[in-house]
Amino acid sequence: MNDSTQPRLLDPGMDLTLRPMRYPDFYEQFRAAIRNTWTVEEVDLASDLPDLATFTDSERHLINRLVAFFATGDTIVANNLVLNLYKHVNAPEARLYLSRQLYEEAVHVQFYLTLLDTYLPDPEDRVKAFAAVEHIPSIKEKAEFCFKWIDTIDQLDELRTPEDRRAFLLNLICFAACIEGLFFYGAFAYVYWLRSRGLLDGLATGTNWVFRDESCHMNFAFSVVDVVRNEEPELFDDELTEAVTRMIEEAVAAELQFARDLCGEGMPGMTVNDMKSYLEYVADQRLTRLGMPVRYGSKNPFGFMALQDVQELTNFFERRPTAYQVAVGGTVDLDEDF
């Protein structure tokens, strides 16, 4: 329990003093993020074009829907960082990390822009992809889920009451467990399914780096939740657990609808039922990380995701190194997140 005389992480204000540092773990996560720098120019998406030319109609539909989701997904995350999270996390070392995260989200947006320009040479197709949240029902449903849960603190300038702080926690958990930790993990599974078949190596290479970033973003958000739980344990009551569980159920339902759109009648190694099990498995991982009861009890049906490890210097399926750390020591264990 935090000393009641000490400021807490969600207390209103704008602390500017890095010394003495109250949360050194946040600062270390910021330093690690700086070492994990990559650029879109390092990704060879042009090498994917011969693969795309061989795609069936079903595979082409899947990849077009996938890049349409990527086109706006990280923008939603970046807006939430700027408009909601940054002003309420009152520790300069934490805001350092959030500033770095915003930069990484911008790189992801650039990557997806380049992805669309490469994969969809028709300008009209690109315009439709960027308007996916308005015109593609399965993507619109995911966007509406995001806005429902993260817009609830738009009008909050300060977190004065327990109700305000619970609303902030729901925003943060939606961002970490559902958007970064479920929607993007589901999307990445399609990429790695294609890679397991020897397809779209360029996309898989860039996705490895995005995956690494997103996993670190999620872990940082969960670290913030841990700190708040330690400082204000009374916020973590049955009501919050019920709200989080309901939120995750809605996220799984929205992502499953997306899976039905992408998979149709199913393809070898990728069916709606398999994706349902995977999403439920990931959802339970998020609940476990939050110290809440699991909801589904499903297992991971995707062997290619069990093999996925973005810490390795080289990847089993790839032709070139994929880790991009520069002079970094130690490791990050992401096994439980799959």
Buried (B, 14 or more C-beta within 10 A) or exposed (E): EBEEEEBBBBBEEEBEEEEEEBBEBBBEBBEBBEEBBBEBEEBBBEBBEEBBEEBEEBBEBBBBBBBBBBBBBBBBBBEBBEEBBBBBBBBBBBBBBBEBBBEBBEBBBBBBBBBBEBBBEEEEBBEBBBBBBEEBEBBBBBBEBBBEBBEBBEEBEEBEEEEBBBBBBBBBBBBBBBBBBBBBBBBBBBBBBBBBBEBBBBBBBBBBBBBBBBBBBBBBBBBBBBBBBEBBEEBBEEEBBEBBBEBBBBBBEBBBBBBEBBBBEEBEBBBBEBBBBBBBBBBBBBBEBBEBEBBBEBEBBBEBBEEBBBBEEEBEBBEEEBBBBEEBEEEBEBEEBB
